[in-house]
Amino acid sequence: MADAPMKTLAVLGSTGSIGTNTLDVVRRNRHLYQVYALVAGHNVDTLCSQILEFRPKLAAVATSAGVARLSDCLTAAGLPRTDWPQLGWGDAARVEAVRAVEVDTVISAIVGVAGLEATYEAVCLGKRVGLANKEVLVSGGALVMEAARRHGVELLPVDSEHNGAHQCLRAGNREQVAKLILTASGGPFRNTPANELAFVTPAQALNHPTWKMGNRITIDCATLMNKGFEVIEACWLFDFAPSQVEVVVHPQSSVHAMIEYTDGSVLAQICATDMRMPIQYALTYPDRAEAPVPKINWAEARKWEFMPPDFEKFPLLKLAYQCQEAGGSATCTLNAADEIAVEAFLEGRIGYLAIAEIVQETLSRIPSRTPRTVGDILEIDRESREMARVLVSGSSDQPGSALDSGIVTA
């Protein structure tokens, strides 16, 4: 690896969990990676610190007000203006970051559809993409994967489960694969009786037993919606039918994915629960390098458990399978409605069980169609969010609906 050519990165979502871990990998391998662009949302203070350390040529935030705050931060830090990166904001700046001819590798880690346009642009330009943004494929899988095939781009998954699947699939003939098995920790409510879920609080739902993540993805892990998104993403990444992707609950989170071959053999990818492992794999593929993560100590006694998920207690997981099977824009609406419902739950405007109810009802009201462009996807996303907001704000005025009855039909 010492003789490998240096990679030049654009990190979309640099201040989030994946972004900061990516920069830690860069920090430990300065001879392999340099940072050209850092793209963040509203966390200006962290972005300012990253600029001071990595000295990118371009930095972007979500809003023009954020640019002003970032300018103030860089001034206060004493960085001469001659050393400042080019500053930008919004969709155009995100796209500009990946278009730069110097950039050969893009880490897509912006949460939500905000990362879709820039990631799609990177694919169309033939750049290597380390994909950690589920919404890119959940909302626009058909469009993005068609572009990847057209431009000869392999999307390298950064999510631990899909990264594990990618590693397992390298070991055998793809035509001999029977199914993919994704593991789930089960979240904080794995052992909570179903009749107690109506009373859980945001604080309880945010208490994930294994991973430290952002608020939305942590709530999605509590409902198993995140695992549903991973099923959808896996179908697109690896060309599986939904029926070929199985979810098993594995509380220890040591086995990240398994591939079962037609002869019954099962290969598993196992490593420490540290996101720097899949990030580095995506950056170095097809090579491997020493990673800054703890090794598994096989001299220690350990027990690993595997059990089926409870689809009745976690209806959003079942709904994800149904939406992927249905095709069209159903998965885009699924994602958009979930984001709005999770936001409302975190703000105390709806209860935990209402998250699934809002998503189900939104899907029943937004007709599915086939998006042809990124603009189509963003419009479907907008309509779905608008409907979900209406349902959140007026759920008590929806007689006879799933919201009114408290019954989820997924």
C-alpha positions in Angstrom: 0.0 0.0 0.0 3.0 2.3 0.5 3.4 2.6 -3.3 -0.3 3.1 -4.0 -1.2 6.3 -5.8 -2.6 9.0 -3.6 -6.4 9.4 -3.7 -8.0 12.8 -3.6 -11.3 12.9 -1.7 -14.5 14.9 -1.5 -16.2 14.1 1.8 -20.0 14.8 1.7 -21.2 14.9 5.2 -17.8 15.6 6.8 -19.0 16.5 10.2 -21.2 13.5 10.8 -20.2 10.1 12.2 -19.1 8.6 8.8 -17.4 11.9 7.8 -15.4 12.2 11.0 -14.3 8.6 10.9 -13.3 9.0 7.2 -11.1 11.9 8.2 -9.6 9.8 11.0 -8.6 7.2 8.4 -7.1 10.1 6.3 -5.3 11.4 9.4 -3.6 8.1 9.9 -2.7 7.7 6.2 -1.5 11.1 4.9 0.7 9.3 2.4 -2.4 7.7 0.8 -5.2 10.4 0.9 -5.6 14.1 0.6 -8.8 16.0 1.1 -10.0 18.4 -1.7 -13.5 19.2 -0.5 -15.4 19.1 2.7 -19.2 19.4 2.6 -21.2 19.8 5.8 -24.6 20.9 6.9 -25.0 23.2 9.8 -22.1 22.1 12.1 -19.9 25.1 11.3 -17.6 24.8 14.3 -16.6 21.2 13.5 -16.2 22.1 9.8 -13.9 25.0 10.8 -11.7 22.6 12.8 -11.5 20.2 9.9 -10.5 23.0 7.5 -7.7 24.0 9.8 -6.4 20.5 9.9 -6.9 19.2 6.4 -6.7 22.4 4.4 -9.2 21.5 1.6 -9.5 23.6 -1.6 -13.3 23.8 -1.2 -15.7 23.8 1.7 -19.5 23.9 1.6 -22.4 24.2 4.1 -26.2 24.1 3.8 -27.0 27.8 3.8 -25.6 31.2 3.0 -26.0 32.1 6.7 -23.7 29.1 7.4 -21.1 30.5 5.0 -21.1 33.7 7.0 -20.7 31.9 10.3 -17.9 29.8 8.8 -16.1 32.9 7.6 -16.3 34.3 11.1 -15.0 31.1 12.6 -12.0 31.0 10.2 -11.2 34.6 10.9 -11.4 34.0 14.7 -9.1 31.0 14.2 -6.5 33.3 12.6 -6.3 31.5 9.3 -5.0 34.0 6.7 -7.6 34.5 3.9 -5.0 33.4 1.4 -5.2 29.9 3.0 -9.0 29.7 3.0 -10.8 27.2 0.8 -13.4 28.4 -1.7 -16.6 28.6 0.4 -20.0 27.7 -1.0 -23.5 26.6 0.1 -26.5 24.5 -1.0 -27.0 22.0 -3.7 -24.8 23.8 -6.3 -21.8 23.8 -3.9 -22.3 20.1 -3.2 -22.3 19.2 -6.9 -19.3 21.5 -7.5 -17.3 19.6 -4.8 -17.7 16.3 -6.7 -17.2 17.8 -10.2 -13.7 19.1 -9.4 -11.3 17.3 -11.8 -8.8 16.8 -8.9 -11.4 14.6 -7.0 -11.2 10.9 -7.8 -13.0 9.5 -4.7 -16.3 10.7 -3.1 -17.5 9.6 0.3 -21.3 10.1 0.2 -22.4 10.4 3.8 -24.9 13.3 3.8 -28.1 12.1 5.6 -31.2 12.3 3.5 -32.0 13.1 -0.2 -29.8 16.2 0.1 -26.9 13.9 -0.9 -28.7 12.4 -3.9 -27.8 15.0 -6.6 -24.1 15.2 -5.8 -23.8 11.5 -5.5 -25.5 10.9 -8.8 -23.2 13.5 -10.4 -20.2 11.7 -9.0 -21.4 8.4 -10.5 -22.0 10.1 -13.9 -18.5 11.4 -13.8 -17.0 8.0 -13.2 -15.7 8.8 -9.8 -15.2 6.1 -7.1 -18.0 6.4 -4.6 -17.9 5.2 -1.0 -21.7 5.1 -0.3 -22.9 5.6 3.3 -26.1 7.5 2.4 -28.9 5.0 2.3 -31.4 7.5 0.8 -29.4 7.6 -2.5 -30.5 4.1 -3.3 -33.7 3.9 -1.3 -35.1 7.0 -3.1 -33.3 6.7 -6.5 -31.9 3.2 -6.8 -33.0 2.5 -10.4 -31.7 5.8 -11.6 -28.4 5.6 -9.8 -27.6 2.0 -10.6 -28.4 2.5 -14.3 -25.9 5.4 -14.3 -23.3 3.3 -12.5 -23.7 0.6 -15.1 -23.5 3.1 -17.9 -20.4 4.8 -16.6 -18.6 1.6 -15.3 -18.7 2.8 -11.7 -18.8 0.4 -8.8 -20.4 1.8 -5.7 -18.5 0.7 -2.7 -20.7 0.4 0.4 -19.6 1.9 3.7 -22.5 0.7 5.8 -21.1 -2.2 7.9 -23.7 -4.7 6.7 -23.4 -4.0 3.0 -19.6 -3.7 3.3 -19.6 -7.1 4.9 -21.8 -8.5 2.1 -19.4 -7.0 -0.5 -16.5 -8.8 1.1 -18.3 -12.1 1.3 -19.4 -11.9 -2.4 -15.7 -11.6 -3.4 -15.2 -15.2 -2.2 -17.4 -17.1 -4.7 -19.2 -17.1 -8.0 -22.2 -14.7 -7.9 -24.4 -17.2 -9.8 -23.9 -19.7 -7.0 -25.3 -17.3 -4.3 -28.7 -18.3 -2.9 -29.3 -15.3 -0.5 -27.8 -12.5 1.5 -28.3 -12.4 5.3 -28.1 -9.0 7.0 -27.8 -8.8 10.7 -29.6 -6.3 13.0 -28.8 -5.6 16.6 -32.5 -5.4 17.3 -32.2 -1.9 18.7 -33.2 -0.8 22.2 -36.7 -2.4 22.1 -35.6 -5.9 21.0 -36.9 -7.4 24.3 -39.6 -4.8 25.0 -43.1 -6.3 25.0 -45.2 -4.9 22.1 -47.9 -3.6 24.5 -45.3 -1.3 26.1 -44.1 0.4 22.9 -46.8 3.0 22.9 -45.2 4.6 26.0 -41.6 4.7 25.0 -39.9 8.1 24.9 -37.4 9.6 22.4 -34.7 9.3 25.0 -35.3 5.6 25.3 -35.4 5.2 21.6 -32.1 7.1 21.2 -30.3 4.7 23.6 -28.9 2.3 21.0 -27.1 -0.7 22.5 -24.3 -0.9 20.0 -23.7 2.2 17.7 -23.3 5.9 18.3 -25.1 7.6 15.4 -27.2 10.6 14.5 -30.7 11.0 15.9 -32.7 10.0 12.8 -30.8 6.8 12.0 -30.9 5.8 15.7 -34.7 6.1 15.8 -34.8 4.1 12.6 -32.7 1.4 14.3 -35.2 1.4 17.1 -38.1 0.8 14.7 -36.0 -1.5 12.4 -36.8 0.9 9.6 -33.1 1.3 9.1 -32.8 -2.4 8.5 -35.6 -2.1 6.0 -33.7 0.6 4.2 -30.7 -1.7 4.2 -32.7 -4.5 2.5 -33.7 -2.0 -0.2 -30.2 -0.8 -0.6 -28.8 -4.4 -0.8 -31.3 -5.2 -3.6 -29.9 -2.4 -5.7 -26.2 -2.8 -4.8 -26.0 -6.5 -5.3 -29.0 -7.2 -7.7 -31.0 -9.3 -5.3 -34.8 -9.7 -5.2 -36.3 -8.8 -1.8 -37.0 -12.5 -1.3 -33.3 -13.2 -1.5 -32.4 -10.8 1.4 -33.0 -12.1 4.9 -32.7 -10.2 8.2 -31.6 -11.9 11.4 -31.3 -10.2 14.8 -27.8 -10.5 16.2 -27.5 -8.5 19.4 -23.7 -8.8 19.6 -23.2 -7.0 16.2 -20.0 -8.9 15.5 -21.2 -10.6 12.4 -22.2 -7.9 9.9 -23.4 -9.9 6.9 -23.5 -13.5 5.6 -23.8 -15.0 2.1 -25.4 -18.4 1.7 -24.4 -20.3 -1.4 -26.6 -22.8 -3.3 -24.8 -25.7 -1.6 -25.7 -24.5 1.8 -22.3 -23.1 2.7 -22.5 -19.7 4.5 -19.7 -17.2 4.6 -19.7 -14.4 7.2 -17.9 -11.1 7.5 -16.9 -10.5 11.1 -15.0 -7.6 12.7 -15.1 -5.1 15.5 -18.0 -2.6 15.6 -15.9 0.3 14.3 -16.9 2.2 11.2 -13.3 2.9 10.3 -13.0 -0.7 9.1 -15.6 -0.5 6.2 -14.6 3.1 5.4 -11.0 2.1 4.9 -12.1 -1.0 2.9 -14.0 1.3 0.5 -11.0 3.6 0.1 -8.4 0.9 -0.4 -10.5 -1.7 -2.4 -9.4 -4.0 -4.0 -6.4 -3.9 -1.7 -6.4 -4.2 2.1 -4.3 -2.2 4.6 -3.7 -2.3 8.3 -6.8 -0.7 10.0 -6.9 1.3 13.2 -9.5 -1.0 14.8 -9.3 -3.6 17.5 -8.9 -7.2 16.4 -11.2 -9.9 17.7 -9.6 -11.8 20.5 -10.4 -15.4 19.8 -8.9 -16.5 23.2 -11.9 -14.9 24.9 -15.0 -16.9 25.5 -18.0 -15.4 23.6 -21.5 -16.2 22.6 -23.3 -15.1 19.5 -27.0 -15.2 19.1 -29.2 -15.2 16.0 -33.0 -14.9 15.9 -35.7 -13.9 13.5 -37.1 -10.3 13.6 -40.6 -9.8 14.9 -42.4 -8.3 11.9 -45.6 -7.7 13.9 -43.7 -5.6 16.5 -41.6 -3.9 13.9 -44.0 -3.3 10.9 -41.8 -0.9 9.1 -39.3 -3.7 8.3 -42.1 -5.6 6.6 -43.3 -2.4 4.8 -39.8 -1.9 3.4 -39.9 -5.4 1.8 -43.4 -4.6 0.3 -42.3 -1.2 -1.1 -39.2 -2.7 -2.8 -41.3 -5.5 -4.2 -43.8 -2.9 -5.5 -41.2 -0.9 -7.3 -41.7 2.6 -8.7 -41.5 5.5 -6.3 -42.8 3.6 -3.2 -39.4 3.4 -1.5 -38.9 7.2 -2.1 -42.2 7.9 -0.3 -41.3 5.4 2.4 -38.1 7.3 3.2 -39.6 10.8 3.0 -42.6 9.9 5.2 -40.3 8.2 7.7 -38.0 11.2 8.0 -41.0 13.5 8.8 -42.5 11.0 11.2 -39.2 10.5 13.1 -38.7 14.3 13.3 -42.2 14.6 14.8 -41.6 11.8 17.3 -38.3 13.4 18.4 -40.1 16.7 18.9 -42.8 15.0 21.0 -45.6 15.7 18.6 -46.5 12.1 18.0 -45.9 8.8 19.8 -43.6 6.0 18.9 -46.2 3.8 17.3 -47.5 6.7 15.2 -44.2 6.7 13.2 -45.3 3.5 11.4 -48.8 4.8 11.1 -47.8 8.0 9.5 -45.6 6.2 7.0 -48.3 3.6 6.1 -50.9 6.3 5.6 -48.6 8.5 3.5 -47.9 5.5 1.2 -51.6 4.9 0.8 -52.2 8.6 -0.4 -49.2 9.2 -2.6 -49.5 7.3 -5.9 -46.4 5.4 -7.1 -44.9 6.3 -10.4 -41.6 5.8 -12.2 -39.1 8.6 -11.7 -36.9 9.3 -14.8 -34.6 12.1 -13.4 -33.2 13.3 -10.1 -35.7 16.1 -10.4 -38.6 13.6 -10.5 -37.2 11.9 -7.4 -36.9 15.2 -5.5 -40.5 16.1 -6.5 -41.9 12.8 -5.2 -39.9 13.3 -2.0 -41.3 16.8 -1.6 -44.9 15.6 -2.2 -44.4 12.7 0.2 -43.0 15.0 3.0 -45.8 17.4 2.5 -48.4 14.7 2.9 -46.6 13.3 6.0 -46.6 16.7 7.6 -50.3 17.1 7.0 -50.9 13.7 8.6 -48.7 14.6 11.6 -50.4 17.9 12.2 -54.0 16.7 11.6 -53.9 13.1 12.7 -56.8 13.6 15.2 -59.0 14.8 12.3 -58.6 11.7 10.2 -61.6 9.5 11.1 -61.3 5.9 10.2 -57.7 6.1 9.2 -54.9 4.0 10.5 -53.9 7.1 12.6 -57.3 7.3 14.2 -57.6 3.6 14.9 -54.1 3.0 16.0 -53.9 0.0 13.7 -51.0 -0.5 11.3 -51.9 -2.5 8.3 -48.5 -3.1 6.9 
